[in-house]
Amino acid sequence: MGKILSIAVGAAVIIAGILLMFRWIDPFKMFIKGTLPALLIFGGTIALMAGISEFQDTLKIKEKK
């Protein structure tokens, strides 16, 4: 019974979120405009750091051989 209830509540929350997003489209757009650049900067920074770290690990492995 709990699984069915969680599915029903989840679906209701998704529908409510979609309806409210269309009702409050201007504040939603402003939120996206303010948040998206910061998320891209943070995501890009993390990807860059991971790439550099992997490159350094590859160089260390080649030096040991």
mmJSON file of the N, C-alpha and C atoms, coordinates in Angstrom:
{"data_MODEL":{"atom_site":{
"group_PDB":["ATOM","ATOM","ATOM","ATOM","ATOM","ATOM","ATOM","ATOM","ATOM","ATOM","ATOM","ATOM","ATOM","ATOM","ATOM","ATOM","ATOM","ATOM","ATOM","ATOM","ATOM","ATOM","ATOM","ATOM","ATOM","ATOM","ATOM","ATOM","ATOM","ATOM","ATOM","ATOM","ATOM","ATOM","ATOM","ATOM","ATOM","ATOM","ATOM","ATOM","ATOM","ATOM","ATOM","ATOM","ATOM","ATOM","ATOM","ATOM","ATOM","ATOM","ATOM","ATOM","ATOM","ATOM","ATOM","ATOM","ATOM","ATOM","ATOM","ATOM","ATOM","ATOM","ATOM","ATOM","ATOM","ATOM","ATOM","ATOM","ATOM","ATOM","ATOM","ATOM","ATOM","ATOM","ATOM","ATOM","ATOM","ATOM","ATOM","ATOM","ATOM","ATOM","ATOM","ATOM","ATOM","ATOM","ATOM","ATOM","ATOM","ATOM","ATOM","ATOM","ATOM","ATOM","ATOM","ATOM","ATOM","ATOM","ATOM","ATOM","ATOM","ATOM","ATOM","ATOM","ATOM","ATOM","ATOM","ATOM","ATOM","ATOM","ATOM","ATOM","ATOM","ATOM","ATOM","ATOM","ATOM","ATOM","ATOM","ATOM","ATOM","ATOM","ATOM","ATOM","ATOM","ATOM","ATOM","ATOM","ATOM","ATOM","ATOM","ATOM","ATOM","ATOM","ATOM","ATOM","ATOM","ATOM","ATOM","ATOM","ATOM","ATOM","ATOM","ATOM","ATOM","ATOM","ATOM","ATOM","ATOM","ATOM","ATOM","ATOM","ATOM","ATOM","ATOM","ATOM","ATOM","ATOM","ATOM","ATOM","ATOM","ATOM","ATOM","ATOM","ATOM","ATOM","ATOM","ATOM","ATOM","ATOM","ATOM","ATOM","ATOM","ATOM","ATOM","ATOM","ATOM","ATOM","ATOM","ATOM","ATOM","ATOM","ATOM","ATOM","ATOM","ATOM","ATOM","ATOM","ATOM","ATOM","ATOM","ATOM","ATOM","ATOM","ATOM"],
"id":[1,2,3,4,5,6,7,8,9,10,11,12,13,14,15,16,17,18,19,20,21,22,23,24,25,26,27,28,29,30,31,32,33,34,35,36,37,38,39,40,41,42,43,44,45,46,47,48,49,50,51,52,53,54,55,56,57,58,59,60,61,62,63,64,65,66,67,68,69,70,71,72,73,74,75,76,77,78,79,80,81,82,83,84,85,86,87,88,89,90,91,92,93,94,95,96,97,98,99,100,101,102,103,104,105,106,107,108,109,110,111,112,113,114,115,116,117,118,119,120,121,122,123,124,125,126,127,128,129,130,131,132,133,134,135,136,137,138,139,140,141,142,143,144,145,146,147,148,149,150,151,152,153,154,155,156,157,158,159,160,161,162,163,164,165,166,167,168,169,170,171,172,173,174,175,176,177,178,179,180,181,182,183,184,185,186,187,188,189,190,191,192,193,194,195],
"type_symbol":["N","C","C","N","C","C","N","C","C","N","C","C","N","C","C","N","C","C","N","C","C","N","C","C","N","C","C","N","C","C","N","C","C","N","C","C","N","C","C","N","C","C","N","C","C","N","C","C","N","C","C","N","C","C","N","C","C","N","C","C","N","C","C","N","C","C","N","C","C","N","C","C","N","C","C","N","C","C","N","C","C","N","C","C","N","C","C","N","C","C","N","C","C","N","C","C","N","C","C","N","C","C","N","C","C","N","C","C","N","C","C","N","C","C","N","C","C","N","C","C","N","C","C","N","C","C","N","C","C","N","C","C","N","C","C","N","C","C","N","C","C","N","C","C","N","C","C","N","C","C","N","C","C","N","C","C","N","C","C","N","C","C","N","C","C","N","C","C","N","C","C","N","C","C","N","C","C","N","C","C","N","C","C","N","C","C","N","C","C","N","C","C","N","C","C"],
"label_atom_id":["N","CA","C","N","CA","C","N","CA","C","N","CA","C","N","CA","C","N","CA","C","N","CA","C","N","CA","C","N","CA","C","N","CA","C","N","CA","C","N","CA","C","N","CA","C","N","CA","C","N","CA","C","N","CA","C","N","CA","C","N","CA","C","N","CA","C","N","CA","C","N","CA","C","N","CA","C","N","CA","C","N","CA","C","N","CA","C","N","CA","C","N","CA","C","N","CA","C","N","CA","C","N","CA","C","N","CA","C","N","CA","C","N","CA","C","N","CA","C","N","CA","C","N","CA","C","N","CA","C","N","CA","C","N","CA","C","N","CA","C","N","CA","C","N","CA","C","N","CA","C","N","CA","C","N","CA","C","N","CA","C","N","CA","C","N","CA","C","N","CA","C","N","CA","C","N","CA","C","N","CA","C","N","CA","C","N","CA","C","N","CA","C","N","CA","C","N","CA","C","N","CA","C","N","CA","C","N","CA","C","N","CA","C","N","CA","C","N","CA","C","N","CA","C","N","CA","C"],
"label_alt_id":[null,null,null,null,null,null,null,null,null,null,null,null,null,null,null,null,null,null,null,null,null,null,null,null,null,null,null,null,null,null,null,null,null,null,null,null,null,null,null,null,null,null,null,null,null,null,null,null,null,null,null,null,null,null,null,null,null,null,null,null,null,null,null,null,null,null,null,null,null,null,null,null,null,null,null,null,null,null,null,null,null,null,null,null,null,null,null,null,null,null,null,null,null,null,null,null,null,null,null,null,null,null,null,null,null,null,null,null,null,null,null,null,null,null,null,null,null,null,null,null,null,null,null,null,null,null,null,null,null,null,null,null,null,null,null,null,null,null,null,null,null,null,null,null,null,null,null,null,null,null,null,null,null,null,null,null,null,null,null,null,null,null,null,null,null,null,null,null,null,null,null,null,null,null,null,null,null,null,null,null,null,null,null,null,null,null,null,null,null,null,null,null,null,null,null],
"label_comp_id":["MET","MET","MET","GLY","GLY","GLY","LYS","LYS","LYS","ILE","ILE","ILE","LEU","LEU","LEU","SER","SER","SER","ILE","ILE","ILE","ALA","ALA","ALA","VAL","VAL","VAL","GLY","GLY","GLY","ALA","ALA","ALA","ALA","ALA","ALA","VAL","VAL","VAL","ILE","ILE","ILE","ILE","ILE","ILE","ALA","ALA","ALA","GLY","GLY","GLY","ILE","ILE","ILE","LEU","LEU","LEU","LEU","LEU","LEU","MET","MET","MET","PHE","PHE","PHE","ARG","ARG","ARG","TRP","TRP","TRP","ILE","ILE","ILE","ASP","ASP","ASP","PRO","PRO","PRO","PHE","PHE","PHE","LYS","LYS","LYS","MET","MET","MET","PHE","PHE","PHE","ILE","ILE","ILE","LYS","LYS","LYS","GLY","GLY","GLY","THR","THR","THR","LEU","LEU","LEU","PRO","PRO","PRO","ALA","ALA","ALA","LEU","LEU","LEU","LEU","LEU","LEU","ILE","ILE","ILE","PHE","PHE","PHE","GLY","GLY","GLY","GLY","GLY","GLY","THR","THR","THR","ILE","ILE","ILE","ALA","ALA","ALA","LEU","LEU","LEU","MET","MET","MET","ALA","ALA","ALA","GLY","GLY","GLY","ILE","ILE","ILE","SER","SER","SER","GLU","GLU","GLU","PHE","PHE","PHE","GLN","GLN","GLN","ASP","ASP","ASP","THR","THR","THR","LEU","LEU","LEU","LYS","LYS","LYS","ILE","ILE","ILE","LYS","LYS","LYS","GLU","GLU","GLU","LYS","LYS","LYS","LYS","LYS","LYS"],
"label_asym_id":["A","A","A","A","A","A","A","A","A","A","A","A","A","A","A","A","A","A","A","A","A","A","A","A","A","A","A","A","A","A","A","A","A","A","A","A","A","A","A","A","A","A","A","A","A","A","A","A","A","A","A","A","A","A","A","A","A","A","A","A","A","A","A","A","A","A","A","A","A","A","A","A","A","A","A","A","A","A","A","A","A","A","A","A","A","A","A","A","A","A","A","A","A","A","A","A","A","A","A","A","A","A","A","A","A","A","A","A","A","A","A","A","A","A","A","A","A","A","A","A","A","A","A","A","A","A","A","A","A","A","A","A","A","A","A","A","A","A","A","A","A","A","A","A","A","A","A","A","A","A","A","A","A","A","A","A","A","A","A","A","A","A","A","A","A","A","A","A","A","A","A","A","A","A","A","A","A","A","A","A","A","A","A","A","A","A","A","A","A","A","A","A","A","A","A"],
"label_entity_id":["1","1","1","1","1","1","1","1","1","1","1","1","1","1","1","1","1","1","1","1","1","1","1","1","1","1","1","1","1","1","1","1","1","1","1","1","1","1","1","1","1","1","1","1","1","1","1","1","1","1","1","1","1","1","1","1","1","1","1","1","1","1","1","1","1","1","1","1","1","1","1","1","1","1","1","1","1","1","1","1","1","1","1","1","1","1","1","1","1","1","1","1","1","1","1","1","1","1","1","1","1","1","1","1","1","1","1","1","1","1","1","1","1","1","1","1","1","1","1","1","1","1","1","1","1","1","1","1","1","1","1","1","1","1","1","1","1","1","1","1","1","1","1","1","1","1","1","1","1","1","1","1","1","1","1","1","1","1","1","1","1","1","1","1","1","1","1","1","1","1","1","1","1","1","1","1","1","1","1","1","1","1","1","1","1","1","1","1","1","1","1","1","1","1","1"],
"label_seq_id":[1,1,1,2,2,2,3,3,3,4,4,4,5,5,5,6,6,6,7,7,7,8,8,8,9,9,9,10,10,10,11,11,11,12,12,12,13,13,13,14,14,14,15,15,15,16,16,16,17,17,17,18,18,18,19,19,19,20,20,20,21,21,21,22,22,22,23,23,23,24,24,24,25,25,25,26,26,26,27,27,27,28,28,28,29,29,29,30,30,30,31,31,31,32,32,32,33,33,33,34,34,34,35,35,35,36,36,36,37,37,37,38,38,38,39,39,39,40,40,40,41,41,41,42,42,42,43,43,43,44,44,44,45,45,45,46,46,46,47,47,47,48,48,48,49,49,49,50,50,50,51,51,51,52,52,52,53,53,53,54,54,54,55,55,55,56,56,56,57,57,57,58,58,58,59,59,59,60,60,60,61,61,61,62,62,62,63,63,63,64,64,64,65,65,65],
"pdbx_PDB_ins_code":[null,null,null,null,null,null,null,null,null,null,null,null,null,null,null,null,null,null,null,null,null,null,null,null,null,null,null,null,null,null,null,null,null,null,null,null,null,null,null,null,null,null,null,null,null,null,null,null,null,null,null,null,null,null,null,null,null,null,null,null,null,null,null,null,null,null,null,null,null,null,null,null,null,null,null,null,null,null,null,null,null,null,null,null,null,null,null,null,null,null,null,null,null,null,null,null,null,null,null,null,null,null,null,null,null,null,null,null,null,null,null,null,null,null,null,null,null,null,null,null,null,null,null,null,null,null,null,null,null,null,null,null,null,null,null,null,null,null,null,null,null,null,null,null,null,null,null,null,null,null,null,null,null,null,null,null,null,null,null,null,null,null,null,null,null,null,null,null,null,null,null,null,null,null,null,null,null,null,null,null,null,null,null,null,null,null,null,null,null,null,null,null,null,null,null],
"Cartn_x":[0.822,0.0,0.861,2.008,2.864,3.466,3.773,4.351,3.342,2.102,1.055,0.792,0.79,0.58,1.707,2.943,4.058,4.0,3.565,3.408,2.313,1.192,0.08,0.467,1.131,1.562,2.599,3.526,4.528,3.906,2.932,2.253,1.478,0.824,0.079,1.007,2.158,3.11,3.667,3.942,4.426,3.383,2.136,1.063,0.897,0.927,0.817,1.983,3.178,4.344,4.222,3.749,3.581,2.52,1.393,0.339,0.812,1.516,2.015,3.102,3.885,4.919,4.28,3.171,2.498,1.751,1.264,0.545,1.517,2.688,3.69,4.877,4.597,5.635,6.687,6.297,7.284,8.272,7.801,8.789,9.631,9.029,9.766,10.88,10.568,11.589,12.715,12.352,13.368,14.267,13.663,14.431,15.413,14.94,15.8,16.93,16.607,17.629,18.683,18.3,19.248,20.037,19.456,20.074,20.922,20.473,21.138,22.594,22.937,24.354,25.24,24.76,25.543,25.721,24.677,24.789,25.76,25.741,26.678,28.117,28.331,29.679,30.169,29.338,29.738,29.94,29.039,29.171,30.417,30.69,31.891,33.155,33.14,34.302,34.566,33.509,33.66,34.178,33.632,34.086,35.547,35.933,37.321,38.258,37.894,38.728,38.852,37.757,37.805,38.703,38.628,39.472,40.947,41.264,42.654,43.182,42.357,42.764,43.017,42.152,42.33,43.583,43.83,45.033,46.287,46.282,47.43,47.645,46.551,46.68,47.29,46.891,47.44,48.927,49.326,50.754,51.559,51.022,51.729,51.896,50.872,50.965,52.023,52.075,53.072,54.47,54.656,55.975,56.484,55.613,56.006,56.466,55.997,56.357,57.693],
"Cartn_y":[-1.197,0.0,1.253,1.217,2.385,2.766,1.753,2.027,2.731,2.266,2.88,4.305,4.509,5.847,6.79,6.311,7.167,7.514,6.578,6.859,7.894,7.757,8.697,10.094,10.167,11.468,12.087,11.291,11.795,12.351,11.63,12.104,13.388,13.472,14.677,15.88,15.664,16.759,17.214,16.281,16.647,17.473,17.04,17.776,19.165,19.25,20.553,21.456,20.906,21.69,22.224,21.391,21.833,22.929,22.741,23.757,25.079,25.011,26.244,26.895,26.084,26.652,27.501,27.021,27.797,28.99,28.858,29.976,31.092,30.734,31.708,31.682,31.814,31.648,32.748,33.985,35.064,34.897,34.632,34.367,33.121,32.112,30.902,31.217,32.024,32.42,33.196,34.078,34.87,33.961,32.965,32.011,31.24,30.773,30.031,30.92,32.169,33.092,33.363,33.372,33.625,32.4,31.237,30.013,29.304,29.298,28.529,28.929,30.217,30.542,30.045,30.17,29.691,28.174,27.444,25.992,25.597,26.327,26.038,26.303,27.386,27.703,26.616,26.232,25.203,23.853,23.493,22.226,22.192,23.297,23.381,23.302,23.936,23.892,22.47,21.778,20.394,19.509,19.673,18.873,19.172,20.437,20.818,20.22,20.291,19.732,18.215,17.543,16.093,15.73,16.507,16.248,16.45,17.521,17.782,16.682,16.268,15.206,13.898,13.568,12.345,12.436,13.599,13.798,13.631,14.191,14.056,12.605,11.877,10.463,9.684,10.009,9.34,9.619,10.867,11.205,10.467,10.337,9.627,8.15,7.556,6.142,5.958,6.894,6.793,6.978,7.83,8.058,6.837,6.062,4.877,3.755,3.737,2.651,2.823],
"Cartn_z":[0.0,0.0,0.0,0.666,0.747,-0.593,-1.416,-2.726,-3.628,-3.591,-4.403,-3.933,-2.633,-2.088,-2.497,-2.46,-2.852,-4.339,-5.167,-6.597,-6.817,-6.12,-6.269,-5.788,-4.651,-4.13,-5.057,-5.544,-6.472,-7.738,-8.3,-9.51,-9.232,-8.076,-7.724,-7.57,-6.971,-6.781,-8.127,-9.025,-10.357,-11.099,-11.055,-11.729,-11.115,-9.799,-9.138,-9.524,-9.601,-9.994,-11.411,-12.323,-13.711,-13.8,-13.108,-13.133,-12.538,-11.425,-10.809,-11.654,-12.358,-13.218,-14.311,-14.904,-15.942,-15.369,-14.147,-13.521,-13.145,-12.677,-12.248,-13.216,-14.513,-15.524,-15.448,-15.159,-15.105,-13.948,-12.718,-11.654,-11.929,-12.573,-12.912,-13.91,-14.92,-15.895,-15.222,-14.296,-13.607,-12.761,-12.124,-11.325,-12.204,-13.364,-14.28,-14.788,-15.136,-15.625,-14.56,-13.31,-12.239,-11.823,-11.989,-11.504,-12.551,-13.782,-14.828,-15.047,-15.137,-15.312,-14.169,-12.94,-11.797,-11.859,-12.227,-12.339,-13.446,-14.558,-15.638,-15.208,-14.476,-13.994,-13.039,-12.076,-11.117,-11.799,-12.703,-13.415,-14.282,-14.961,-15.784,-14.958,-13.8,-12.909,-12.429,-12.051,-11.592,-12.717,-13.936,-15.067,-15.395,-15.329,-15.598,-14.565,-13.294,-12.236,-12.388,-12.751,-12.944,-14.116,-15.198,-16.356,-16.05,-15.328,-14.959,-14.044,-13.092,-12.175,-12.923,-13.862,-14.641,-15.507,-16.075,-16.887,-16.04,-14.826,-13.93,-13.538,-13.286,-12.954,-14.115,-15.334,-16.515,-16.654,-16.393,-16.473,-15.416,-14.208,-13.137,-13.486,-14.094,-14.47,-15.55,-16.53,-17.592,-17.072,-16.05,-15.477,-14.745,-14.13,-13.378,-14.305,-15.533,-16.458,-17.045],
"occupancy":[1.0,1.0,1.0,1.0,1.0,1.0,1.0,1.0,1.0,1.0,1.0,1.0,1.0,1.0,1.0,1.0,1.0,1.0,1.0,1.0,1.0,1.0,1.0,1.0,1.0,1.0,1.0,1.0,1.0,1.0,1.0,1.0,1.0,1.0,1.0,1.0,1.0,1.0,1.0,1.0,1.0,1.0,1.0,1.0,1.0,1.0,1.0,1.0,1.0,1.0,1.0,1.0,1.0,1.0,1.0,1.0,1.0,1.0,1.0,1.0,1.0,1.0,1.0,1.0,1.0,1.0,1.0,1.0,1.0,1.0,1.0,1.0,1.0,1.0,1.0,1.0,1.0,1.0,1.0,1.0,1.0,1.0,1.0,1.0,1.0,1.0,1.0,1.0,1.0,1.0,1.0,1.0,1.0,1.0,1.0,1.0,1.0,1.0,1.0,1.0,1.0,1.0,1.0,1.0,1.0,1.0,1.0,1.0,1.0,1.0,1.0,1.0,1.0,1.0,1.0,1.0,1.0,1.0,1.0,1.0,1.0,1.0,1.0,1.0,1.0,1.0,1.0,1.0,1.0,1.0,1.0,1.0,1.0,1.0,1.0,1.0,1.0,1.0,1.0,1.0,1.0,1.0,1.0,1.0,1.0,1.0,1.0,1.0,1.0,1.0,1.0,1.0,1.0,1.0,1.0,1.0,1.0,1.0,1.0,1.0,1.0,1.0,1.0,1.0,1.0,1.0,1.0,1.0,1.0,1.0,1.0,1.0,1.0,1.0,1.0,1.0,1.0,1.0,1.0,1.0,1.0,1.0,1.0,1.0,1.0,1.0,1.0,1.0,1.0,1.0,1.0,1.0,1.0,1.0,1.0],
"B_iso_or_equiv":[0.0,0.0,0.0,0.0,0.0,0.0,0.0,0.0,0.0,0.0,0.0,0.0,0.0,0.0,0.0,0.0,0.0,0.0,0.0,0.0,0.0,0.0,0.0,0.0,0.0,0.0,0.0,0.0,0.0,0.0,0.0,0.0,0.0,0.0,0.0,0.0,0.0,0.0,0.0,0.0,0.0,0.0,0.0,0.0,0.0,0.0,0.0,0.0,0.0,0.0,0.0,0.0,0.0,0.0,0.0,0.0,0.0,0.0,0.0,0.0,0.0,0.0,0.0,0.0,0.0,0.0,0.0,0.0,0.0,0.0,0.0,0.0,0.0,0.0,0.0,0.0,0.0,0.0,0.0,0.0,0.0,0.0,0.0,0.0,0.0,0.0,0.0,0.0,0.0,0.0,0.0,0.0,0.0,0.0,0.0,0.0,0.0,0.0,0.0,0.0,0.0,0.0,0.0,0.0,0.0,0.0,0.0,0.0,0.0,0.0,0.0,0.0,0.0,0.0,0.0,0.0,0.0,0.0,0.0,0.0,0.0,0.0,0.0,0.0,0.0,0.0,0.0,0.0,0.0,0.0,0.0,0.0,0.0,0.0,0.0,0.0,0.0,0.0,0.0,0.0,0.0,0.0,0.0,0.0,0.0,0.0,0.0,0.0,0.0,0.0,0.0,0.0,0.0,0.0,0.0,0.0,0.0,0.0,0.0,0.0,0.0,0.0,0.0,0.0,0.0,0.0,0.0,0.0,0.0,0.0,0.0,0.0,0.0,0.0,0.0,0.0,0.0,0.0,0.0,0.0,0.0,0.0,0.0,0.0,0.0,0.0,0.0,0.0,0.0,0.0,0.0,0.0,0.0,0.0,0.0],
"pdbx_formal_charge":[null,null,null,null,null,null,null,null,null,null,null,null,null,null,null,null,null,null,null,null,null,null,null,null,null,null,null,null,null,null,null,null,null,null,null,null,null,null,null,null,null,null,null,null,null,null,null,null,null,null,null,null,null,null,null,null,null,null,null,null,null,null,null,null,null,null,null,null,null,null,null,null,null,null,null,null,null,null,null,null,null,null,null,null,null,null,null,null,null,null,null,null,null,null,null,null,null,null,null,null,null,null,null,null,null,null,null,null,null,null,null,null,null,null,null,null,null,null,null,null,null,null,null,null,null,null,null,null,null,null,null,null,null,null,null,null,null,null,null,null,null,null,null,null,null,null,null,null,null,null,null,null,null,null,null,null,null,null,null,null,null,null,null,null,null,null,null,null,null,null,null,null,null,null,null,null,null,null,null,null,null,null,null,null,null,null,null,null,null,null,null,null,null,null,null],
"auth_seq_id":[1,1,1,2,2,2,3,3,3,4,4,4,5,5,5,6,6,6,7,7,7,8,8,8,9,9,9,10,10,10,11,11,11,12,12,12,13,13,13,14,14,14,15,15,15,16,16,16,17,17,17,18,18,18,19,19,19,20,20,20,21,21,21,22,22,22,23,23,23,24,24,24,25,25,25,26,26,26,27,27,27,28,28,28,29,29,29,30,30,30,31,31,31,32,32,32,33,33,33,34,34,34,35,35,35,36,36,36,37,37,37,38,38,38,39,39,39,40,40,40,41,41,41,42,42,42,43,43,43,44,44,44,45,45,45,46,46,46,47,47,47,48,48,48,49,49,49,50,50,50,51,51,51,52,52,52,53,53,53,54,54,54,55,55,55,56,56,56,57,57,57,58,58,58,59,59,59,60,60,60,61,61,61,62,62,62,63,63,63,64,64,64,65,65,65],
"auth_comp_id":["MET","MET","MET","GLY","GLY","GLY","LYS","LYS","LYS","ILE","ILE","ILE","LEU","LEU","LEU","SER","SER","SER","ILE","ILE","ILE","ALA","ALA","ALA","VAL","VAL","VAL","GLY","GLY","GLY","ALA","ALA","ALA","ALA","ALA","ALA","VAL","VAL","VAL","ILE","ILE","ILE","ILE","ILE","ILE","ALA","ALA","ALA","GLY","GLY","GLY","ILE","ILE","ILE","LEU","LEU","LEU","LEU","LEU","LEU","MET","MET","MET","PHE","PHE","PHE","ARG","ARG","ARG","TRP","TRP","TRP","ILE","ILE","ILE","ASP","ASP","ASP","PRO","PRO","PRO","PHE","PHE","PHE","LYS","LYS","LYS","MET","MET","MET","PHE","PHE","PHE","ILE","ILE","ILE","LYS","LYS","LYS","GLY","GLY","GLY","THR","THR","THR","LEU","LEU","LEU","PRO","PRO","PRO","ALA","ALA","ALA","LEU","LEU","LEU","LEU","LEU","LEU","ILE","ILE","ILE","PHE","PHE","PHE","GLY","GLY","GLY","GLY","GLY","GLY","THR","THR","THR","ILE","ILE","ILE","ALA","ALA","ALA","LEU","LEU","LEU","MET","MET","MET","ALA","ALA","ALA","GLY","GLY","GLY","ILE","ILE","ILE","SER","SER","SER","GLU","GLU","GLU","PHE","PHE","PHE","GLN","GLN","GLN","ASP","ASP","ASP","THR","THR","THR","LEU","LEU","LEU","LYS","LYS","LYS","ILE","ILE","ILE","LYS","LYS","LYS","GLU","GLU","GLU","LYS","LYS","LYS","LYS","LYS","LYS"],
"auth_asym_id":["A","A","A","A","A","A","A","A","A","A","A","A","A","A","A","A","A","A","A","A","A","A","A","A","A","A","A","A","A","A","A","A","A","A","A","A","A","A","A","A","A","A","A","A","A","A","A","A","A","A","A","A","A","A","A","A","A","A","A","A","A","A","A","A","A","A","A","A","A","A","A","A","A","A","A","A","A","A","A","A","A","A","A","A","A","A","A","A","A","A","A","A","A","A","A","A","A","A","A","A","A","A","A","A","A","A","A","A","A","A","A","A","A","A","A","A","A","A","A","A","A","A","A","A","A","A","A","A","A","A","A","A","A","A","A","A","A","A","A","A","A","A","A","A","A","A","A","A","A","A","A","A","A","A","A","A","A","A","A","A","A","A","A","A","A","A","A","A","A","A","A","A","A","A","A","A","A","A","A","A","A","A","A","A","A","A","A","A","A","A","A","A","A","A","A"],
"auth_atom_id":["N","CA","C","N","CA","C","N","CA","C","N","CA","C","N","CA","C","N","CA","C","N","CA","C","N","CA","C","N","CA","C","N","CA","C","N","CA","C","N","CA","C","N","CA","C","N","CA","C","N","CA","C","N","CA","C","N","CA","C","N","CA","C","N","CA","C","N","CA","C","N","CA","C","N","CA","C","N","CA","C","N","CA","C","N","CA","C","N","CA","C","N","CA","C","N","CA","C","N","CA","C","N","CA","C","N","CA","C","N","CA","C","N","CA","C","N","CA","C","N","CA","C","N","CA","C","N","CA","C","N","CA","C","N","CA","C","N","CA","C","N","CA","C","N","CA","C","N","CA","C","N","CA","C","N","CA","C","N","CA","C","N","CA","C","N","CA","C","N","CA","C","N","CA","C","N","CA","C","N","CA","C","N","CA","C","N","CA","C","N","CA","C","N","CA","C","N","CA","C","N","CA","C","N","CA","C","N","CA","C","N","CA","C","N","CA","C","N","CA","C","N","CA","C","N","CA","C"],
"pdbx_PDB_model_num":[1,1,1,1,1,1,1,1,1,1,1,1,1,1,1,1,1,1,1,1,1,1,1,1,1,1,1,1,1,1,1,1,1,1,1,1,1,1,1,1,1,1,1,1,1,1,1,1,1,1,1,1,1,1,1,1,1,1,1,1,1,1,1,1,1,1,1,1,1,1,1,1,1,1,1,1,1,1,1,1,1,1,1,1,1,1,1,1,1,1,1,1,1,1,1,1,1,1,1,1,1,1,1,1,1,1,1,1,1,1,1,1,1,1,1,1,1,1,1,1,1,1,1,1,1,1,1,1,1,1,1,1,1,1,1,1,1,1,1,1,1,1,1,1,1,1,1,1,1,1,1,1,1,1,1,1,1,1,1,1,1,1,1,1,1,1,1,1,1,1,1,1,1,1,1,1,1,1,1,1,1,1,1,1,1,1,1,1,1,1,1,1,1,1,1]
}}}
